[in-house]
């Protein structure tokens, strides 16, 4: 066990998230004797994996999650998929007896090899073994993708370990960029005057300065998603109502930087083949099923290699159209003050001062991107949306907020239901002010359309059959029902160590009226 823990430490692993399990005992026993790593505990494997993912986001280091026995390990799969598309080095460890391998159908044993498919390749490791016989985890972690270590144990693994002199190495270096910059450079210098829009997806904090430099140099219209942390910083170039505007007036060129965007215009690019798309991203994913140009690597390295870029500006007049749209949106927010959009605006006014902001569910992401305030910078923003879901929002939020004094999370009611076990991590976190705000639209309310028949409504919307006040009681959190703008003032009175759940209840009629009015002006 010492060799495995030492190998992980050499790869920069400073934190382990540990789930209980009979076969895990030798590994957990060894970890308990190791003074140089932090050990988080979580009995729910799904929560544990998303918490580990959140710690990778917060620390830029690989993190290990140790799964329970049998089918418990399969509960890690949603977070593994999310880590794959976020390109995060999540290390999953499962444990088997040498004598009772998976595939036998024995109680508590499943086949571990290939458990996570392409998302986390399996490396079988018989223990005990020397460090030299273990895989080079440092090199693997530098690639950024999750991996699965399937341990096979013998009785010799139950001996005590001596960790004297063990140190945790620095985080693995990011790989250098790949692909050619020629096509992108030629487009920026010779053809971008035909119309260029910059789309900024999710960014790590280290990527924000290069993104700001590029946006301010190009001076083209910008679509900055919430997870970029730059919506407010680049408000002078920000397109309001971007999805509707760009779908109606598509640009000749799109340059995307960061993670795959979530907006309707990006999805619409699948069919807008007259728009040429370039992407600069550390994940390497194009985000499109059609042909596009992808440059993979660290953003700062790529910006340095790209060199000087020209000032291009708004050659197609999108900003003027955007200003008109922004004015109409403000009018609608005033006209429908208890709609979903207005409620998100009010919350953003309060949450803008938080050290950490996490967003979950497609609805809350869309509403924040379109209607959140743009005056107070919110630089540290995370969203688990790379795999198209909204899982693990609260778990990742608590992991990201471990070192902050004030943190806020906005999620949906169904997304909260998927992650109810997350609050069991609270006793392990330092005291601070944490707010989980839930947009309670009674299920997938955004799926409702006028004229939908009753059976389709029942299948599509599915309101959760629980009371958020009961969830708050279960969590030991303060509960506040939010019906209007004035109710958000409760955030100003929270203690420095408060844990609060806000039950945001927009008016369904006002939301429908807002959306209908927006459709008319779009």
Secondary structure, 3 states (H helix, E strand, C coil): CHHHHHHHHHCCCCEEEECCCHHHHHHHHHHHCCCCCEEEECCCHHHHHHHHHHHHHHHCCCEEEECCCHHHHHHHHHHHHHHHHHCCCEEEEEEEECCCCCCCCCCCCCCCCCCCHHHCCEEEEEECCCHHHCCCHHHHHHHCCCEEEEEEECHHHHCCCCCCCCCCCCCCCCCCCECCCHHHHHHHHHHHHHCEEEEECCCCHHHHHHHHHHHHHHCCEEEECHHHCCCCCCHHHECCCHHHHHHHCCCCEEEEECCCCCCHHHHHCCCCCCCEEEEEECCCCCCCCCCCEEEECCHHHHHHHHCCCCCCCCCCCHHHHHHHHHHHHHHHHHHCCCCHHHHHHHHHHHHCCCCEEEECCHHHHHHHHHHCCCCCCCCCEEECCCCCCCCCHHHHHHHHCCCCCEEEEEEEHHHHHHCHHHHHHHHHCCCCEEEEEEECCCCCHHHCCCCCCHHHHHHHHCCCCCCHHHHHHHHCCEEEEECCHHHHHHHHHCCCCCEEEEEECCCHHHHHHHHHHHHHHC
